[in-house]
Amino acid sequence: MPVAANKIHRFSYADYLTWNDGKRWEIIDGIPYAMSPAPSRKHQYISGNLFNHFKNYLKGKKCKVYSAPFDIRLAHNAKITDDELVQHVLQPDVLVYCNNDQLDQKGGFGAPDLVIEIISEYTFRKDAVIKKSLYEEYGVREYWLIDPIYETVTIYIYSKRKGKFGNAKKYERDKTIGVHIFPDLRIDLNEVFEE
């Protein structure tokens, strides 16, 4: 007789909404992950600099930029109101949605157009492997991984035709980079990493 496998309890966004322990959480595949300790000072000014770049650029446009804490909910075969079916709840550092139908008072539902994660020693594996895989699966159009220590930006562009991210492109601080989803926007990385 086969031995029953241990069943892992998986949580949904509906469960998440009941947690009031004062901590920030993400849920990946129904498994809760406590957010790392307060971000470093450098993390915060990089996040703020990027948010300001996008906010200024998007003024008067349909796309909107948000920063953490801001929940994005990912689920296949679910509607924006199906909290019990959502088993992925993420809080990227900076994100852009261009479809207002994906937004409600709780945050965003479905893939944002742009996601930016600022990595740390605590979040590298989660951001560079686990969350990258989810963002790819759900079709995030552009994903940036920022390393504040080495002052680099690694960018992944989603290919709808291939159904996955293309090869990563890495940029150092002294570069000015284009934003794939906004062809007329250029960002000087010196300004991003500047305190």
C-alpha positions as CSV (number, residue, x, y, z in Angstrom):
1,M,0.0,0.0,0.0
2,P,1.5,3.4,-1.0
3,V,2.3,5.9,1.7
4,A,0.3,9.1,1.5
5,A,2.5,12.1,0.7
6,N,2.7,14.9,3.2
7,K,0.2,17.5,2.1
8,I,1.5,21.1,2.4
9,H,-1.2,23.6,3.4
10,R,-1.4,26.2,0.7
11,F,-2.7,29.7,1.3
12,S,-4.7,32.0,-0.9
13,Y,-5.1,35.7,-1.2
14,A,-8.3,35.3,0.8
15,D,-6.3,33.8,3.7
16,Y,-3.6,36.6,3.3
17,L,-6.2,39.3,3.8
18,T,-7.0,37.9,7.3
19,W,-3.4,38.0,8.5
20,N,-2.9,40.9,10.9
21,D,0.4,40.2,12.5
22,G,2.0,43.5,11.3
23,K,4.4,41.7,9.0
24,R,4.7,42.0,5.2
25,W,4.2,38.7,3.3
26,E,4.3,37.4,-0.2
27,I,2.7,34.1,-1.3
28,I,4.3,32.0,-4.0
29,D,2.4,28.8,-5.1
30,G,0.3,29.1,-1.9
31,I,3.4,29.2,0.4
32,P,3.9,32.3,2.5
33,Y,7.3,34.1,2.6
34,A,8.0,36.8,5.2
35,M,9.5,39.8,3.5
36,S,13.1,40.5,4.4
37,P,14.0,43.1,7.1
38,A,13.6,46.7,6.2
39,P,15.4,47.5,3.0
40,S,18.7,49.2,3.0
41,R,19.1,53.0,2.6
42,K,20.6,52.4,-0.9
43,H,17.7,50.2,-1.8
44,Q,15.3,52.9,-0.8
45,Y,16.8,55.7,-2.8
46,I,17.2,53.5,-5.9
47,S,13.5,52.6,-5.6
48,G,12.5,56.2,-5.1
49,N,14.7,57.4,-8.0
50,L,13.1,54.9,-10.3
51,F,9.6,55.6,-9.1
52,N,10.1,59.3,-9.7
53,H,11.5,58.7,-13.3
54,F,8.5,56.7,-14.2
55,K,6.0,59.0,-12.4
56,N,7.3,62.0,-14.3
57,Y,7.3,60.2,-17.6
58,L,3.8,58.7,-17.2
59,K,2.1,62.0,-16.1
60,G,-1.0,62.3,-18.2
61,K,-0.6,58.9,-19.8
62,K,-2.8,55.8,-19.2
63,C,0.0,53.7,-17.6
64,K,0.5,54.1,-13.8
65,V,3.6,53.4,-11.6
66,Y,3.4,52.0,-8.1
67,S,5.9,51.1,-5.5
68,A,6.0,48.5,-2.6
69,P,4.1,47.7,-0.6
70,F,1.6,47.1,-3.5
71,D,0.1,43.6,-3.9
72,I,0.0,42.0,-7.3
73,R,-2.1,38.9,-7.5
74,L,-1.4,36.2,-10.1
75,A,-3.7,33.3,-10.9
76,H,-4.7,31.3,-14.0
77,N,-8.4,30.9,-14.7
78,A,-9.5,33.4,-12.1
79,K,-11.2,36.8,-12.1
80,I,-10.1,39.9,-10.2
81,T,-12.6,39.1,-7.5
82,D,-11.6,35.5,-7.0
83,D,-9.5,36.0,-3.9
84,E,-9.7,32.3,-2.8
85,L,-8.2,31.2,-6.2
86,V,-5.1,33.4,-6.0
87,Q,-2.0,31.5,-4.8
88,H,0.6,34.1,-5.8
89,V,0.8,37.5,-4.1
90,L,3.9,39.5,-4.8
91,Q,5.1,43.0,-3.8
92,P,7.7,44.2,-6.4
93,D,9.7,47.3,-5.5
94,V,8.4,49.2,-8.5
95,L,5.8,48.2,-11.1
96,V,3.8,49.7,-14.0
97,Y,0.3,48.7,-15.1
98,C,-1.1,50.0,-18.4
99,N,-4.5,48.4,-18.2
100,N,-6.7,50.0,-15.6
101,D,-9.0,47.0,-15.7
102,Q,-6.3,45.1,-13.8
103,L,-6.4,47.5,-10.9
104,D,-8.7,47.6,-7.9
105,Q,-8.5,49.0,-4.3
106,K,-6.5,46.0,-3.2
107,G,-3.7,46.4,-5.9
108,G,-3.2,44.8,-9.2
109,F,-4.4,41.5,-10.7
110,G,-2.5,39.8,-13.5
111,A,0.8,40.6,-15.0
112,P,2.0,44.2,-14.7
113,D,3.7,45.6,-17.9
114,L,6.9,46.3,-16.0
115,V,8.3,44.9,-12.8
116,I,11.5,46.1,-11.0
117,E,13.0,44.1,-8.1
118,I,16.0,45.5,-6.2
119,I,17.9,42.5,-4.9
120,S,19.7,42.0,-1.7
121,E,21.6,39.1,-0.1
122,Y,18.3,38.0,1.4
123,T,16.2,38.2,-1.7
124,F,18.5,37.2,-4.6
125,R,17.3,33.6,-5.1
126,K,13.7,34.6,-4.7
127,D,13.9,37.6,-7.1
128,A,16.3,36.1,-9.7
129,V,14.9,32.6,-9.9
130,I,11.5,32.1,-8.3
131,K,9.8,35.4,-9.0
132,K,11.5,35.7,-12.4
133,S,9.9,32.4,-13.3
134,L,6.5,33.5,-12.2
135,Y,6.8,36.8,-14.0
136,E,7.7,34.9,-17.1
137,E,4.9,32.4,-16.7
138,Y,2.3,35.2,-16.4
139,G,3.8,37.3,-19.2
140,V,5.3,40.4,-17.6
141,R,6.5,42.3,-20.6
142,E,9.7,43.7,-19.0
143,Y,11.5,42.6,-15.8
144,W,14.4,44.5,-14.3
145,L,16.7,43.1,-11.6
146,I,18.8,45.8,-9.9
147,D,21.9,45.0,-7.9
148,P,22.6,47.9,-5.6
149,I,26.0,46.6,-4.5
150,Y,27.5,46.2,-8.0
151,E,25.3,49.0,-9.4
152,T,24.0,46.9,-12.4
153,V,20.6,46.5,-14.0
154,T,19.7,43.2,-15.7
155,I,16.7,43.4,-18.0
156,Y,14.5,40.6,-19.4
157,I,12.1,41.3,-22.2
158,Y,9.1,38.9,-22.7
159,S,8.6,37.4,-26.2
160,K,4.9,36.7,-26.7
161,R,5.7,34.6,-29.7
162,K,8.1,32.4,-27.7
163,G,6.1,32.6,-24.4
164,K,9.2,33.4,-22.4
165,F,11.9,36.0,-21.6
166,G,14.7,36.5,-24.1
167,N,18.3,36.6,-23.1
168,A,19.1,39.0,-20.3
169,K,21.0,42.2,-21.0
170,K,23.1,43.7,-18.2
171,Y,23.9,47.4,-17.8
172,E,26.4,49.1,-15.6
173,R,26.0,52.4,-13.8
174,D,27.6,54.6,-16.5
175,K,25.0,53.6,-19.1
176,T,21.8,55.3,-20.3
177,I,19.2,52.6,-21.0
178,G,16.0,52.5,-23.0
179,V,12.7,51.1,-21.6
180,H,11.4,48.5,-23.9
181,I,7.7,49.1,-23.2
182,F,8.2,52.9,-23.6
183,P,10.5,53.4,-26.6
184,D,10.9,57.1,-26.1
185,L,12.0,56.8,-22.4
186,R,15.7,56.8,-21.7
187,I,17.0,56.5,-18.1
188,D,20.5,57.5,-17.0
189,L,21.6,54.9,-14.5
190,N,23.9,57.4,-12.8
191,E,20.7,59.1,-11.7
192,V,19.2,55.8,-10.6
193,F,22.1,55.0,-8.3
194,E,22.6,58.5,-7.1
195,E,21.9,59.3,-3.5
